[in-house]
Amino acid sequence: MANELDPQILAKAQQWLDGNYDAETKAQVKHLIENDPKELVESFYKDLEFGTGGLRGIMGVGSNRMNVYTVGMATQGLANYLKKNFAGEQIRVAIGHDSRNNSRKFSEHVADIFASNGFTVFLFDALRPTPELSFAIRELKCHSGVVVTASHNPKEYNGYKAYWTDGSQVTAPHDKNIIEEVAKITDVAQILTGQNPENITILGDEFDQIYLNKILSLQLSRECVLAHKDMKIVYTPIHGSGVKLVPASLKNFGFENVSVVAEQAIVDGNFPTVDSPNPEERKTMMKAIELAAKEGADLVLATDPDSDRLGVALRNKQGEYVLLNGNQTLALILSYQLTRWAELGKLDGNQFVVKTIVTSQMANAVAAHFGVKCYDCLTGFKYIARIIRNNEGVATYIGGGEESFGYLAGDFVRDKDAVSACSLAAEAAAWALETKGQTLFEWLQELYVQYGFYREGLVSVVRKGKEGAELIQKMMVDFRENPPKTIVGSPVVKINDYQKSETLDVVTGKETPIEEDKSNVLQWFTEDGTIVSVRPSGTEPKIKFYFGVKAPLASVEQYDEVLAALDGKIEAIKEDLKLN
């Protein structure tokens, strides 16, 4: 069997058999050579790439898999860059991890390597939410940090995200510079281990309290919560890291009637009760929704394995639970924060919010209503964090987020934070009940009457392999050369091209520069307010189409009718762009 294999792949596998790898790893490589040529190819045909956000891949042996050796090489490369960048300083790093299989082992390995490089290391004693790691970097004045997580990917995956001094994921120029240093680690013998264990400090419950107290400082309506402390909330951590801190934060806020989905409160990297641990999917939320229906809950909350994404389901007038998309959750929490800041006299024209360019324009409308500046940035929370950083000492960040179920209130964390977002969503529900006699869903409908009914859709087109990647690149070239003139009959009046960093006014032909990093993203704006954004994935042969449509909503009574019309329009756009 081995003779039929690609000699290069065999040679690479042989390096692992001959090299400084443990006996179990070597046995697994030998097994692949003799019994599973397909998996051998997948495991060794390339090196797992350290991208701008870090590593993400399937766990297993081999150069293209997440294992202690690929994690080790990434960590040593990061350590070398930190030593170059902070020469002469005592480097401090923090490390966290989620509930995934091997996450603890990987994070302890990362801690060992950093300690062996002479760094001061802070390692959480067990799994923790990713936002708490971001908070720890800032609170403990660290130079960098790492969280071991693959977010909401399937159970086979794990990942590794690198952070910078401000608690944000690394951005330019550090991202590219780290990649260069990681590429220089070509042999596991270059990885420093087994030295200076005394450099590692373990973080436990006491640190959690500091983080939870910071979250409590975001509270805006204590009296409303106390008036509705028995409001029924159902929460699921989906076997992940929110299991302790989300209920603790809700309790801190004053909520006393929180039911946790028992079978999903078991920390388990196999995520046995769901196909995918992603709260964006209704199937994943079903156990929580079933419990909510049984108990008559007002609010359903869910967090993904590393607790940076928030899922929300609300009960409508028919008693059905409606799963909100990320845009709706953002609109609700942002509207709540800005309403209360205004009522408390805290708005003075020196505040701002942030959203990504593919997130609903409703956020812009809400911000404009309150006279608050709304920044739009590229997709990825690190870009939101960068805007917060650029405004430090100049203006106050209130909140913001992205359509992919991420929200951040306050600036003491610099990544999306579902722990604080859960508490604010619950508080918004209590406030709406107390001040308006409305459920959160009824208030959302009222917001649509006030600002316009914004509706969003998303299509991901996947094309497999090398050919697929080339096809997607060709699609982007074609879209640039021949953009649509109309979308569902409405003329395209503006095109944003983030690769060219320019906005084209189609009517006048005027070009205006876009002050943003270059990115392979196109946006088309039509006369009737429709927005279509096109963004290929940087890591896989996939291209995403984001749709944003809008219509007036004269009254709540017309909600179902206008919703059906907007959903119909999104389907018509898909047809128009031949995406069905």
C-alpha positions as CSV (number, residue, x, y, z in Angstrom):
1,M,0.0,0.0,0.0
2,A,2.8,2.4,1.0
3,N,4.4,2.0,-2.4
4,E,1.4,3.6,-4.1
5,L,1.6,6.7,-2.0
6,D,3.1,10.1,-3.1
7,P,6.8,9.9,-2.2
8,Q,6.8,13.4,-0.8
9,I,4.0,12.6,1.6
10,L,5.8,9.3,2.6
11,A,9.0,11.2,3.1
12,K,7.2,13.7,5.4
13,A,5.6,10.9,7.4
14,Q,9.0,9.2,7.7
15,Q,10.4,12.5,9.2
16,W,7.8,12.1,12.0
17,L,8.8,8.4,12.4
18,D,12.5,9.3,12.6
19,G,12.2,12.6,14.5
20,N,11.8,13.7,18.1
21,Y,8.2,12.7,18.4
22,D,6.6,10.5,21.2
23,A,6.0,6.8,20.7
24,E,2.2,7.1,20.5
25,T,2.4,9.6,17.7
26,K,4.8,7.4,15.8
27,A,2.5,4.4,16.2
28,Q,-0.4,6.5,14.8
29,V,1.7,7.6,11.8
30,K,2.8,4.0,11.2
31,H,-0.9,2.9,11.4
32,L,-1.9,5.5,8.7
33,I,0.9,4.4,6.4
34,E,-0.1,0.8,6.6
35,N,-3.9,1.1,6.9
36,D,-5.3,4.5,5.9
37,P,-3.6,6.1,2.9
38,K,-6.3,8.6,2.4
39,E,-6.0,10.0,5.9
40,L,-2.2,9.9,5.6
41,V,-2.5,12.3,2.6
42,E,-4.9,14.6,4.4
43,S,-2.6,14.7,7.5
44,F,0.7,15.4,5.7
45,Y,0.0,16.9,2.3
46,K,0.7,20.4,3.7
47,D,1.6,22.2,6.9
48,L,-1.3,23.5,9.0
49,E,-1.1,27.2,8.3
50,F,-0.7,29.8,11.0
51,G,-3.0,32.5,9.5
52,T,-3.8,36.0,10.6
53,G,-6.0,34.7,13.4
54,G,-3.9,31.7,14.4
55,L,-4.5,28.0,13.8
56,R,-7.6,26.0,13.1
57,G,-7.8,22.4,12.0
58,I,-8.9,18.8,12.5
59,M,-7.1,17.1,15.5
60,G,-4.8,14.2,14.8
61,V,-1.2,13.3,13.9
62,G,0.6,15.0,11.1
63,S,1.8,18.4,9.8
64,N,-1.7,19.4,8.7
65,R,-3.5,18.6,11.9
66,M,-3.9,20.2,15.3
67,N,-1.6,18.4,17.8
68,V,1.0,19.2,20.5
69,Y,3.7,19.6,17.8
70,T,1.9,22.0,15.4
71,V,0.6,23.9,18.5
72,G,4.2,23.9,19.9
73,M,5.7,25.2,16.7
74,A,3.2,28.0,16.5
75,T,3.8,28.9,20.1
76,Q,7.6,29.0,19.8
77,G,7.2,31.2,16.7
78,L,5.0,33.6,18.6
79,A,7.4,33.5,21.6
80,N,10.3,34.4,19.3
81,Y,8.3,37.3,17.8
82,L,7.4,38.6,21.3
83,K,11.1,38.5,22.3
84,K,12.0,40.6,19.3
85,N,9.1,43.0,19.7
86,F,9.5,43.5,23.5
87,A,13.3,43.2,23.8
88,G,14.5,43.9,27.3
89,E,11.1,43.5,28.9
90,Q,9.8,40.8,31.1
91,I,7.2,39.3,28.8
92,R,3.8,38.4,30.4
93,V,1.2,36.2,28.7
94,A,-2.2,34.7,29.6
95,I,-3.6,31.4,28.3
96,G,-7.2,30.1,28.3
97,H,-9.1,27.3,26.6
98,D,-12.6,26.0,26.0
99,S,-14.3,22.5,26.4
100,R,-13.0,20.9,23.3
101,N,-11.1,17.6,23.3
102,N,-7.4,18.2,23.9
103,S,-7.9,21.9,24.8
104,R,-6.5,21.5,28.3
105,K,-3.5,19.5,27.1
106,F,-2.7,22.0,24.3
107,S,-3.1,25.0,26.7
108,E,-0.8,23.4,29.3
109,H,1.8,22.8,26.5
110,V,1.5,26.4,25.4
111,A,2.1,27.5,29.1
112,D,5.2,25.2,29.3
113,I,6.7,26.7,26.1
114,F,6.1,30.3,27.2
115,A,7.6,29.6,30.7
116,S,10.6,27.8,29.1
117,N,11.2,30.9,27.0
118,G,11.4,32.9,30.3
119,F,8.0,34.5,30.2
120,T,5.7,35.2,33.1
121,V,2.6,33.0,32.4
122,F,-1.0,33.1,33.7
123,L,-2.9,29.9,33.0
124,F,-6.6,29.4,33.9
125,D,-7.1,26.4,36.1
126,A,-9.9,25.0,33.8
127,L,-12.0,26.0,30.8
128,R,-13.0,29.7,30.6
129,P,-14.9,32.0,28.1
130,T,-12.7,33.5,25.4
131,P,-13.7,37.0,26.5
132,E,-12.3,36.4,30.0
133,L,-9.0,35.6,28.4
134,S,-9.1,38.9,26.5
135,F,-10.0,40.6,29.8
136,A,-7.1,38.9,31.6
137,I,-4.6,40.2,29.1
138,R,-5.7,43.8,29.9
139,E,-6.2,43.3,33.6
140,L,-2.8,41.6,34.2
141,K,-0.9,43.9,31.8
142,C,0.2,41.1,29.5
143,H,2.0,41.5,26.2
144,S,0.1,38.7,24.5
145,G,-2.2,35.8,25.1
146,V,-3.5,32.6,23.6
147,V,-6.9,30.9,23.7
148,V,-7.2,27.3,22.6
149,T,-10.6,27.0,20.8
150,A,-12.2,26.3,17.5
151,S,-15.2,28.4,18.4
152,H,-18.4,26.8,17.0
153,N,-16.7,24.4,14.6
154,P,-17.6,20.6,14.6
155,K,-16.1,18.4,17.4
156,E,-13.2,17.2,15.2
157,Y,-11.7,20.6,15.2
158,N,-9.5,22.7,17.5
159,G,-7.8,26.0,17.2
160,Y,-5.5,28.6,18.6
161,K,-6.0,32.3,18.6
162,A,-3.3,34.8,19.4
163,Y,-3.9,38.1,21.2
164,W,-2.0,41.3,21.6
165,T,-1.4,43.8,24.4
166,D,-4.8,45.4,24.2
167,G,-6.7,42.1,24.5
168,S,-7.6,42.1,20.9
169,Q,-6.7,39.4,18.3
170,V,-3.5,40.3,16.5
171,T,-3.8,42.8,13.6
172,A,-1.3,44.3,11.2
173,P,1.6,44.5,11.2
174,H,1.9,41.9,14.0
175,D,-0.2,39.2,12.4
176,K,2.0,38.9,9.3
177,N,5.2,39.3,11.4
178,I,4.1,36.4,13.7
179,I,3.3,34.2,10.6
180,E,6.9,34.8,9.4
181,E,8.4,33.8,12.7
182,V,6.2,30.7,12.9
183,A,7.3,29.7,9.4
184,K,11.0,29.7,10.7
185,I,10.2,26.9,13.2
186,T,10.8,23.9,10.9
187,D,11.8,21.3,13.5
188,V,10.2,20.3,16.9
189,A,13.8,20.4,18.3
190,Q,13.5,24.2,18.1
191,I,10.7,24.2,20.7
192,L,11.8,25.1,24.2
193,T,10.0,22.9,26.9
194,G,10.4,21.7,30.5
195,Q,12.0,24.8,32.0
196,N,10.9,27.3,34.6
197,P,7.6,25.8,35.7
198,E,7.7,28.3,38.6
199,N,6.9,31.0,36.0
200,I,3.4,29.7,35.7
201,T,0.6,31.3,37.9
202,I,-2.7,29.5,37.9
203,L,-5.9,31.7,37.7
204,G,-9.0,30.5,39.5
205,D,-12.3,31.7,41.0
206,E,-10.9,34.9,42.5
207,F,-10.0,36.2,39.0
208,D,-13.5,35.2,37.8
209,Q,-14.9,37.6,40.4
210,I,-12.9,40.5,39.1
211,Y,-14.3,39.8,35.6
212,L,-17.9,39.4,36.8
213,N,-17.7,42.6,38.8
214,K,-16.6,44.4,35.6
215,I,-19.6,43.0,33.7
216,L,-21.9,44.1,36.5
217,S,-20.6,47.7,36.0
218,L,-22.4,47.6,32.6
219,Q,-25.8,47.3,34.4
220,L,-28.2,50.1,33.5
221,S,-31.6,49.2,35.1
222,R,-31.1,47.5,38.5
223,E,-34.6,48.5,39.6
224,C,-36.3,46.9,36.6
225,V,-34.4,43.7,37.1
226,L,-35.3,43.6,40.8
227,A,-39.0,44.1,39.8
228,H,-38.7,41.1,37.5
229,K,-36.2,39.0,39.3
230,D,-38.4,36.0,38.8
231,M,-38.5,36.4,35.0
232,K,-38.1,32.9,33.6
233,I,-34.8,32.5,31.7
234,V,-33.5,29.3,30.1
235,Y,-29.8,29.1,29.3
236,T,-27.7,26.5,27.5
237,P,-23.8,26.5,27.4
238,I,-24.0,23.8,24.7
239,H,-21.4,21.7,26.7
240,G,-19.0,24.7,26.7
241,S,-17.2,27.3,28.8
242,G,-20.2,29.5,29.7
243,V,-21.4,26.8,32.1
244,K,-20.3,28.6,35.3
245,L,-20.0,32.3,34.4
246,V,-23.1,33.0,32.4
247,P,-25.4,31.9,35.3
248,A,-23.1,33.6,37.8
249,S,-23.4,36.9,35.8
250,L,-27.2,36.6,35.5
251,K,-27.4,36.1,39.3
252,N,-25.1,39.1,39.9
253,F,-27.5,41.2,37.8
254,G,-30.3,40.1,40.0
255,F,-32.1,37.3,38.1
256,E,-33.2,34.5,40.3
257,N,-35.1,32.2,38.0
258,V,-32.6,30.8,35.6
259,S,-32.9,27.2,34.3
260,V,-29.8,25.7,32.7
261,V,-30.4,22.8,30.2
262,A,-29.1,20.0,32.4
263,E,-27.8,17.6,29.7
264,Q,-26.0,20.5,27.9
265,A,-24.4,21.7,31.2
266,I,-22.1,18.7,31.1
267,V,-18.7,19.9,29.8
268,D,-18.0,17.6,26.8
269,G,-15.8,18.2,23.7
270,N,-17.9,15.7,21.8
271,F,-21.0,17.9,22.0
272,P,-23.1,14.8,22.3
273,T,-26.6,16.5,22.2
274,V,-26.1,18.5,19.0
275,D,-24.9,18.1,15.4
276,S,-23.0,21.4,15.6
277,P,-22.3,23.5,18.8
278,N,-23.4,26.6,16.9
279,P,-26.2,28.8,18.4
280,E,-26.9,30.3,15.0
281,E,-28.7,27.0,14.1
282,R,-32.2,26.3,15.4
283,K,-31.5,22.6,15.7
284,T,-28.7,23.4,18.2
285,M,-31.1,25.5,20.3
286,M,-33.9,23.0,20.3
287,K,-33.3,21.5,23.8
288,A,-33.3,25.0,25.3
289,I,-36.4,25.9,23.4
290,E,-38.2,22.7,24.5
291,L,-37.3,23.4,28.1
292,A,-38.5,27.0,27.7
293,A,-41.8,25.9,26.2
294,K,-42.3,23.5,29.1
295,E,-41.5,26.1,31.7
296,G,-43.1,29.1,29.9
297,A,-39.8,31.0,29.8
298,D,-39.7,34.6,28.6
299,L,-36.2,34.4,27.2
300,V,-33.9,31.7,25.8
301,L,-30.1,32.2,25.8
302,A,-27.3,30.1,24.4
303,T,-23.5,30.4,24.1
304,D,-21.1,28.6,21.8
305,P,-18.2,26.4,23.3
306,D,-15.9,29.4,23.9
307,S,-18.8,31.7,25.0
308,D,-18.1,34.5,22.6
309,R,-21.2,34.0,20.5
310,L,-24.7,34.6,21.8
311,G,-27.9,32.9,20.6
312,V,-31.3,34.3,21.6
313,A,-34.8,33.0,21.2
314,L,-37.9,35.0,22.1
315,R,-41.6,34.1,22.5
316,N,-43.9,35.8,20.0
317,K,-47.6,36.5,20.5
318,Q,-48.6,33.0,19.4
319,G,-46.4,31.6,22.1
320,E,-43.8,30.2,19.6
321,Y,-40.1,30.8,20.2
322,V,-38.5,32.8,17.4
323,L,-34.7,32.4,17.0
324,L,-33.2,35.9,16.4
325,N,-30.4,36.4,13.9
326,G,-27.2,38.2,15.0
327,N,-28.4,41.5,13.5
328,Q,-31.6,41.4,15.5
329,T,-29.8,40.6,18.8
330,L,-27.4,43.5,18.1
331,A,-30.2,45.9,17.3
332,L,-32.0,45.0,20.5
333,I,-29.0,45.3,22.9
334,L,-27.7,48.4,21.2
335,S,-31.1,50.1,21.3
336,Y,-31.4,49.2,24.9
337,Q,-28.0,50.5,25.8
338,L,-28.5,53.8,23.9
339,T,-32.0,54.3,25.3
340,R,-30.8,53.9,28.8
341,W,-27.6,56.0,28.3
342,A,-29.9,58.8,27.0
343,E,-32.4,58.4,29.9
344,L,-29.6,58.6,32.4
345,G,-28.1,61.7,30.8
346,K,-24.9,60.0,29.9
347,L,-24.9,60.9,26.1
348,D,-22.9,64.1,25.3
349,G,-22.0,63.6,21.7
350,N,-18.7,62.0,22.6
351,Q,-19.8,58.3,22.4
352,F,-19.6,55.8,19.6
353,V,-20.6,52.3,18.5
354,V,-19.1,50.0,16.0
355,K,-20.4,47.4,13.5
356,T,-19.0,45.5,10.6
357,I,-19.8,46.3,7.0
358,V,-21.9,43.2,6.5
359,T,-24.0,43.9,9.6
360,S,-27.5,45.4,9.4
361,Q,-27.8,49.1,8.7
362,M,-30.4,49.2,11.4
363,A,-27.5,49.8,13.9
364,N,-26.6,52.9,11.9
365,A,-30.2,54.2,12.1
366,V,-30.4,53.6,15.8
367,A,-27.1,55.3,16.5
368,A,-28.1,58.3,14.3
369,H,-31.3,58.7,16.3
370,F,-29.4,59.1,19.5
371,G,-26.7,61.3,17.9
372,V,-24.0,58.7,18.4
373,K,-21.3,58.0,15.8
374,C,-21.4,54.6,14.2
375,Y,-18.3,53.2,12.7
376,D,-18.4,50.5,10.0
377,C,-15.4,48.2,9.8
378,L,-14.2,45.0,8.0
379,T,-15.6,41.7,9.1
380,G,-13.8,40.3,12.2
381,F,-13.9,41.5,15.8
382,K,-10.3,42.5,15.8
383,Y,-11.3,45.4,13.5
384,I,-13.9,46.5,16.0
385,A,-11.2,46.3,18.7
386,R,-8.9,48.4,16.6
387,I,-11.5,51.2,16.3
388,I,-11.9,51.1,20.1
389,R,-8.2,51.3,20.6
390,N,-7.9,54.2,18.1
391,N,-10.5,56.1,20.1
392,E,-9.0,55.5,23.6
393,G,-8.9,58.7,25.6
394,V,-10.8,60.5,22.8
395,A,-14.3,59.1,22.8
396,T,-16.3,56.5,24.8
397,Y,-17.3,53.1,23.3
398,I,-20.7,51.9,24.3
399,G,-21.3,48.7,22.3
400,G,-21.3,47.0,19.0
401,G,-20.8,43.8,17.1
402,E,-21.3,41.7,14.0
403,E,-24.0,39.7,12.3
404,S,-22.4,36.4,13.2
405,F,-23.9,36.5,16.7
406,G,-21.1,38.6,18.4
407,Y,-21.7,41.6,20.7
408,L,-19.4,43.5,23.0
409,A,-20.6,46.1,25.6
410,G,-17.9,48.2,27.3
411,D,-14.2,48.3,26.5
412,F,-12.7,46.2,29.2
413,V,-12.8,43.2,26.9
414,R,-11.6,43.5,23.3
415,D,-13.4,40.5,21.7
416,K,-17.0,39.5,21.4
417,D,-18.4,38.7,24.9
418,A,-21.5,36.5,25.2
419,V,-21.2,36.5,29.0
420,S,-21.9,40.2,29.3
421,A,-24.3,40.1,26.3
422,C,-26.5,37.4,28.0
423,S,-26.8,39.6,31.1
424,L,-27.6,42.7,29.0
425,A,-30.2,40.8,26.9
426,A,-31.9,39.6,30.0
427,E,-31.8,43.1,31.5
428,A,-33.3,44.6,28.3
429,A,-36.2,42.1,28.6
430,A,-36.8,43.1,32.3
431,W,-36.7,46.8,31.4
432,A,-39.1,46.4,28.5
433,L,-41.6,44.5,30.7
434,E,-41.3,47.1,33.5
435,T,-41.3,50.3,31.5
436,K,-43.4,49.4,28.4
437,G,-45.3,46.3,29.5
438,Q,-43.8,44.6,26.5
439,T,-41.9,41.4,25.8
440,L,-38.5,41.8,24.1
441,F,-40.1,40.5,20.9
442,E,-42.9,43.1,21.0
443,W,-40.3,45.8,21.6
444,L,-38.3,44.6,18.6
445,Q,-41.4,45.0,16.4
446,E,-41.9,48.5,17.8
447,L,-38.3,49.3,16.9
448,Y,-39.0,48.2,13.3
449,V,-42.0,50.6,13.2
450,Q,-39.7,53.4,14.4
451,Y,-36.6,52.8,12.3
452,G,-37.9,50.7,9.4
453,F,-38.1,47.0,9.0
454,Y,-34.6,45.7,8.3
455,R,-34.2,42.1,7.2
456,E,-31.1,40.2,6.3
457,G,-30.2,37.0,4.5
458,L,-27.0,35.0,3.9
459,V,-26.0,32.4,1.2
460,S,-22.7,30.5,1.4
461,V,-21.6,29.0,-1.9
462,V,-19.0,26.2,-1.5
463,R,-16.9,24.9,-4.3
464,K,-14.5,22.0,-3.3
465,G,-10.8,21.7,-3.8
466,K,-8.3,23.7,-5.8
467,E,-10.7,24.1,-8.8
468,G,-13.3,25.4,-6.4
469,A,-10.9,28.1,-5.0
470,E,-10.0,29.1,-8.6
471,L,-13.7,29.3,-9.5
472,I,-14.4,31.6,-6.6
473,Q,-11.6,33.9,-7.5
474,K,-13.0,34.1,-11.0
475,M,-16.4,35.0,-9.7
476,M,-14.9,38.0,-7.8
477,V,-13.0,39.1,-11.0
478,D,-16.2,38.8,-13.0
479,F,-18.2,40.8,-10.4
480,R,-15.6,43.5,-10.5
481,E,-15.5,43.7,-14.3
482,N,-19.3,43.3,-14.8
483,P,-21.2,44.4,-11.7
484,P,-24.9,44.1,-11.8
485,K,-26.7,47.2,-13.2
486,T,-29.9,46.4,-11.3
487,I,-30.9,44.0,-8.4
488,V,-34.5,42.9,-8.5
489,G,-35.3,45.9,-10.8
490,S,-33.7,48.6,-8.6
491,P,-30.7,50.4,-10.1
492,V,-27.3,49.9,-8.4
493,V,-26.3,53.4,-7.4
494,K,-23.1,52.8,-5.4
495,I,-20.3,50.2,-5.3
496,N,-17.8,49.7,-2.5
497,D,-14.7,47.8,-3.4
498,Y,-12.5,47.2,-0.4
499,Q,-9.8,45.6,-2.5
500,K,-9.4,48.8,-4.5
501,S,-10.2,50.8,-1.3
502,E,-12.7,53.0,-3.2
503,T,-16.4,53.9,-3.4
504,L,-17.9,54.4,-6.8
505,D,-21.0,56.6,-7.2
506,V,-22.5,54.9,-10.3
507,V,-24.7,57.8,-11.2
508,T,-21.9,60.5,-11.2
509,G,-18.9,58.3,-11.8
510,K,-17.2,59.9,-8.8
511,E,-14.7,57.7,-6.9
512,T,-14.0,58.3,-3.2
513,P,-11.3,56.5,-1.2
514,I,-12.3,54.1,1.6
515,E,-10.1,54.5,4.7
516,E,-9.9,50.8,5.6
517,D,-7.5,47.9,5.2
518,K,-7.6,46.3,1.8
519,S,-9.9,43.2,1.7
520,N,-11.5,41.2,-1.1
521,V,-15.0,42.4,-0.4
522,L,-17.6,44.0,-2.8
523,Q,-20.8,45.8,-1.9
524,W,-23.6,46.9,-4.1
525,F,-26.2,49.5,-3.0
526,T,-29.4,49.9,-4.9
527,E,-31.8,52.9,-5.2
528,D,-34.4,51.2,-3.0
529,G,-32.0,50.6,-0.1
530,T,-31.0,47.0,-0.8
531,I,-27.4,46.1,0.0
532,V,-25.6,43.0,-1.3
533,S,-22.1,42.2,0.1
534,V,-19.9,39.6,-1.5
535,R,-16.9,38.1,0.5
536,P,-14.9,35.0,-0.3
537,S,-13.4,33.1,2.6
538,G,-9.7,33.4,3.1
539,T,-9.3,29.9,4.5
540,E,-11.6,27.7,2.4
541,P,-13.2,27.6,-1.1
542,K,-16.3,29.4,0.0
543,I,-17.9,32.7,-1.0
544,K,-20.6,34.5,1.1
545,F,-23.4,36.7,-0.1
546,Y,-25.0,38.9,2.5
547,F,-28.3,40.6,1.7
548,G,-29.9,43.5,3.5
549,V,-33.4,44.8,2.5
550,K,-35.6,47.3,4.1
551,A,-39.3,48.4,4.1
552,P,-41.4,50.7,6.2
553,L,-43.5,49.1,8.9
554,A,-46.6,51.3,9.5
555,S,-47.8,49.3,12.5
556,V,-47.1,46.1,14.4
557,E,-50.2,44.6,13.0
558,Q,-48.6,44.5,9.6
559,Y,-45.4,42.7,10.9
560,D,-46.2,39.3,9.4
561,E,-47.2,40.7,6.0
562,V,-44.1,42.9,5.7
563,L,-41.8,40.1,6.9
564,A,-43.2,37.8,4.2
565,A,-42.6,40.5,1.6
566,L,-39.0,41.1,2.7
567,D,-38.2,37.4,2.8
568,G,-39.7,37.1,-0.7
569,K,-37.4,39.9,-1.8
570,I,-34.3,38.2,-0.5
571,E,-35.3,35.0,-2.4
572,A,-35.8,37.2,-5.6
573,I,-32.3,38.6,-5.1
574,K,-30.8,35.1,-4.9
575,E,-32.6,34.2,-8.1
576,D,-31.5,37.4,-9.8
577,L,-27.8,36.7,-8.9
578,K,-28.4,33.0,-9.8
579,L,-27.6,31.7,-6.3
580,N,-30.5,29.3,-6.0
